[in-house]
Structures are given as structure tokens and as C-alpha cells.
Amino acid sequence: MFDKLNLFLKKYEELQTKLYDPALAADVDVYRETMKELSEIEPVVNKYKEYTALKKEIEEEKEMLYDNSQSNEFKEMVRSELCKNEKLFDEITEEIKIMLLPKDPNDNRNVIMEIRGGAGGEEAALFSGVLFRMYCMYAEQRGWKTEILNANETELGGFKEVSFMITGTGAYSRLKFESGVHRVQRVPETESGGRIHTSTVTVAVLPEAEDVEIDINPADLQIDTYRSSGAGGQHINKTESAIRITHIPTGTVVECQDERSQYKNKDKAMKVLKSRLLEAERKKQTDMVASDRKAQVGTGDRSERIRTYNYPQGRVTDHRIGLTLYRIDDILNGDLDMVIDPLITADRTEKLKES
């Protein structure tokens, strides 16, 4: 751990020295990159300085306890302070260990989320709408921006499928654990007998791809236009502005019909396509590196059941970490941190065991 910390400290000092170089100020891109690198290292360096200062203070307090010239009253005061500092020292040590864990390079990216109704027909579509609303409300609480990319609505106001982008710092770091199958148990609005039905919805969370990462040959694309379709009325677009893009080598199909402009729909569809292809490549690499390992919080595979929302009991259970909360209304109204924070903690705990 200390070898890593000393390397961080050395790098930090080098970057600070670099900032004073007049030649650097003339190159805006290099200056910006240096500042970015410095800001990433700074929290670790500051925490390490806090660690070393506290360690020195603890050593001095221990020396005071062995000083026979000091009164018992003074020693008792020192002992009390030492107890507090040792507890704080352990907490800082754990914080540093977490800071030194390998970072997910996608954590600060925007995300593209795709929600699709699974088993349960119209009831699954209705719950897709509930989850879409939940994520939009969570994004709003975080100060993130939400933008619909494509939506296939049903007559009752649900979604057969809906894809949307969430733009904001750290969006992927908090939402990446939402990938998988979400199960709902409730009495459907369409059910007159009052029986509880079980339906499923699949959620996929993709980090937005950057242009430099995915190079798509235009010859590999089949681009079709068609008229937008919706639940009816004002949702129907009379012009062929909707776009369907097929990536022929992989068979990946992306549709976008949210905008009235064909150009805007094509631009959005390309963003989704790039993110899907990037995610497929990332998954392939992950499977190759760790095919025999499954993290405690799951693989992120959309075929894996991750959570159950039980309306009659007011219960939400995350099956990956055995977390059960009887606050279904709060969670569905966007208070997702009470679920996401324990998932992040579990993920870090697993990584600490492996490090």
C-alpha cells in the first residue's frame, strides 16, 4: 500500500512542478489534461497526508502516556484522545485502501439505459413505465439530465421498451448495478379477481461510447427510415423521421423515433449503437479475464434476476446482497441511494478481498 501511496505523492509533486512551466500554459489541451490528472490524484494525496499526520500524533500521545512527569489527570485526557485518534486512524486506512482500488474507467461516463417488458405482457409494460419514472426521478435528484432516445408505448401508458440517456458526472458509477432482471409482484390494474401476478422487466445499463473508441465502417450499416408510431393521436408522426440502424457484422439493431428530425434520430441511434458495441466488446474481454469468477453484486447480465418489488408487502429485495427494505414507495419515487450505496459497499468489499 505504501509503495503505491509514495508513487502517487511523487507523481503529484511532478504534476505540480509541471504546472509552473510557462510552455504548458501555451498548450491548452496539455494543460487541461495535466489539471485533470492532478485532480484525480489530489484526494489520495490529501488523505495520505492526513494519515501520516495522524500517525505522528498517535506516536506522540503514546510517548506522553509513558512520561512519568505527567499527572494522572493529564494522562487520562491523553488516553481519551488517543482512543479517538486510533479509531479515526483505522477509518482513514480503510478509506485509503478503497481509494487505491482499480478504478472502473467508465465510472464518470454518461449512461444509456434500456428497459424492456419481459414476462407478464401488459403488466410488464406498465412496470417498465414505473421503473423509467423511478430512474428519471433519481436522475433529477442527482442533478442529471434525462433524454429519451426511443420509446414503444402501449395503450395503457406502459412501455414495451424504452431507451434513454442520463447525462451527469458519475452516472455510470451509480447506475451500473441496475443491469439485470427486475421482478414485480402485485395485483395488476387489469386484474379484477385481486390475484397477485409476477412479471419481469429487463434493464440494461451501457456507458456512453466515445467516438475514438468505436470505429464503425459505414459499409457495415444498413439504415432504414420509417414513420414514428406511438399510442396514437399527437404521438404519430406523418413523416418518415424514425430511424432503424442495423450493424450487419453483429446483427445489432437500434431504433430511434423520439425526434421529428431524421438527422437527430440518426445521431441518437448511432450513440446507442456505439455504446452497445462497446459494451459487447467490454463484456467479451471481462469474460476472458475472469470467466470463473462472479462478483458478489452479480455479473451485470440482463438475464440475471437482481431485484424483486413486492407491492402487497411494501418490500424491495436485492437478491445479490440479501438486502430487504420495506420502503417500496420511497424507492419507486427515486430514493435509490438506499439500494445503490449497499451495492457499492459490497462491490468494494469483494475487491478488497481480492487485492
N, C-alpha and C positions, 0 to 999 in steps of 0.2 A: 504493500500500500504506500509506504513512504517513498519508494523509488518513483512511483507514478506521481506522487504529490510534488516531489522535488523537480521532476521533469516539467510539470505544469508551472511551477514557480519560475524555472529557468526560461520557459517559453514566454511567460507573461512579461518578464523583465526585458526579453529580446524585442517583443512587440511594442512595449512602451518606448524603448530606445528608438525603434524604427519610426514611431510616430513623430519624433522630433527632427527627422530627416527632411529638409526642405524639398528634396526631389520627390518625396512621397506625396506631398500636398499637391504637386502639379499633376499627378495621375489620379484622377477621381476614383476610377474603378479599383485600383490597388489600395487606395486609402480606405475606401468603403469596406473592402474585403478584410483589411487589417483590423478595422474597428469592429467588424462582425466577429472575427476570431478572438479579439480581446474581450469582447462582451460575453463570449461563451466560456472563456477560461476564468474570468474575474470572480464569479461566485464560488468556484472551487478554491481559488487562491485566498479569498477573504475568509472562507470557512477554515482553511488550513492555518491562517494567521491567528484566528480565534482559538483554534485547537492548541497551537504552540504557546500562546499567551496564557491560556487557562492551565496548561500543563505546568508551566513555570510557577504560576500562582499556587497550585496544589503542592508542589515541592517545597515552596517557601512556608506554607501553612504546616506541613508535616515537620519541618525543622523547628518551627515555633513550639510545637507540642513537646518536643524533646529539650526545650530550653528551660532549665530549672530556675532561672532567674525570673521567669514569668509567674504571675499569680494564677491560682486555680480558676478564678473568675474569668480572667483573660483567656486561659486555655479552653475553657468551656465555650466561650464565644467563637474561638478559632475552630474548635471541633465542629460546631454547628455549621459554620461557613464551609468547612472542608467537606462535610456531608453533602451540602447543596452542590458544591462545585464538582464533586466526584460523580454525582448523578447527571449533572449537565455535561460533564466530560464524556460519559458513556453515550449520551444522546447525540452529541456532536460527532463522535466517532462513527455512529451508525449513519448519520446524515452524509458524512464524507464517503463512506462505503457505497451508499446509494448513488452519490454524485459521480463516482468513478466507474459505475456500471456502464457497459457499452450502450451508447445512445442509438435508438431507432432513427435512422436518417430521415424517415418520413414524418416524424412526430410533429413538426411545425407546419406541415402542409395542409392545404385545404382538402376537403373530402368530397367525394361523390357517393351519395347513399342511394341504394336501390332497394325498394320494398315491394315484395310480391305476395299476393294472396296464395296460400297453399291449400291444404286440405280444409274443406268446410264451405266451399262455394261463396255465396253472397256474404255469409257471416265472416269468412276470412277476409273478404274485400273490405268489409266495414271496419274490421280491426286493423287492416293496413292503414286506413284513414286515421284511426286512433293513434297508431304509432307515428305516422307522419306528423300529426299535430303535436305529439309529445316531443319529437326531435326539433320541430320548429320553435316550440316554446323554450326548450333547453338552449337552443342557439340564441334566442332573443335574450335570455338571462345572462348569457356569456358575452353579449355584445357582438355576436357573429351575424353575418348576413346569409340569408337563405334565398336560393333561386331555383325554381322548378325547371327541370330540363325536359321531362316528358311525363305525361300522366294519362292513364287509361281509366277513366272514371266509370262507375256503374250508376244505374238509375237511382239507387238508394243513397248515393253520396259516398260510396266507398271507392276503393281503387283496386282494379285487377293488378295494376303495377304503377308505381310512381318512382321517378328518379329525380334527384335534386342535388344541388351543390351547396355546401356550407363553407363559407369563406371566413377565416379568422385564425389568429395565432393559436397554435396548439390544438386545432380542431381534431386532427387525426390522433394525437396522443391520447385524447379522452374518449373518442368515439370508436376507436378500432376494436374495442372489446364487444361491440354490439353486433358483429357479424355472426350469423347463425340462425337457427330456427326459434322463433318466439311463439309460445303456445298460449292460447287463451281458453279459459273455462268460464262460461257464463250462459245465461238464458238469452238466446237471440231475440232481437226485436221482432223478427218474423215468426217466432215460435209461440203458438197460442197455448200449448199444453204446459208451459212453465218448466220444461226439462232443460237440464244443463247440457250444453253442447261443447265439444272440444274442437277447436280449429287451430290451424297453424299459419304463420306468416314467416317468410324468409327475408332476412336483411343482409345486404352486402355493403361493406364499407371499403371504398377504394381511395387511396391517396391520389390527389390530382397529379398527373404526369406532367413533367416539364418537357418542352419541345426538344431539348438537347438529348433526352433520354430515349425517346422512341422515334425512330426514323421509319416512316411508312412510305412504301413505294406507291405512288398514285395508281400504278397499273394493277396493284393488288386490291383496289377498291371498286366495288360496284355501288353506285349511288343512284337511288330511285327517289322520285318525288311523288307525293300523293296528297289528297285532301285531308285536312285535320278532321278528326272525329271526336265527339265528346258525348256528354249526357244528353245533348240536344239544345235547341234554342240558340242563344247567342254564342254557345261554345263552338258551333260548327263554322268552319272556315270554308268559304266558297272557292278559294284559290288553292292551287297545288303548292302550298308552302311547307308542308310536312316533309321531313327528310328521313330516308332509311339508308344507312350505310352498312354494307356487308364487306368484312375483311376476308377475302377469298381464301388465303392460306390457312386461316384458323377457323373459318366459319362463324366468326363473331358478328352478331347483328346488333346494331344500335339504331334506335329511332328517336326523333325529336320533333315535336309538333306544338311546342308551347308558344313560340313566337309567330307572328303573322309574316315575318320576313323569312324568305327561304334562306338567305345568306346567314342570318343569325341562327336559325335552326341547324344549318350545316356546321357552323362554328361550334355550337354546343355539342352536337353529335360527335364531332371529331375529338373534343375534350374527353367525352365519356369513353370513346373507343381507345384512345391512347392510355387512359387510366386502366381500362380493363386489360389491355395487352401488357402493360407494365405490371399489374397485379399478377397476371398469369405467369409472367417470367419470374417475378419475385417468389411466388409460391413454388415454382419448379426448383429454384435454387435452394429454398428453405428445405424442401423435401429431400433434396440430395444431401444436404449438410446434416440434417437431423431427422432422418426417416424413422428412426427407432425411438424418438423422444416426443412426448406430448406434454406441453406446459400445463400447469395446474388450471390456468384460466382458459384452456382449450386451444384448438388449432386455428380458430377463426373461420373454419369451413362453414359455409352456409347450410350444409346438410346436418350439422350438429345441433341438437336441441340444447339451448343455453338457458332459457328462462320461461317460467310459467306465470301468467297473470290470472289469478283466481278471483273473480268478482264476488261470488257469494261470501267468501271468507275475507275479502278485502286484502288478499295476500299476493305478494310478489316474491317468487323464489328464483334465485340464480343457482342453477344446478352445478355449475363449475366449482363454486367455493362453498356451497351449502348455506348460502345467505338467504334468510327469510325475513321479510319486512311486511308488517300489516299496515302499509300506508299506500295502497294502490292508487288512491285519488291524487295524492301529492306527486307520486312518481309519474302518472299519466298526464299531470299538468306541468311536467317539465322539470320537477325536482329530482333530476337523475344523479346528482353527485353522491347521494346516499347509497347508490348502487355502484357507480363508477369508481369512487375512492377505494372501497374494499377490493375491487378487482385489480386496481393499480398496485395496491399494497401486496396482494397475493402474487402478482407477477414479479414484483421486485424481490419478494421473499424467495421465490423459486430461483431467480437469477443469482441472488446472494449465495444460495446453497451451492450453485454450480461454479461460482467464481473462485 
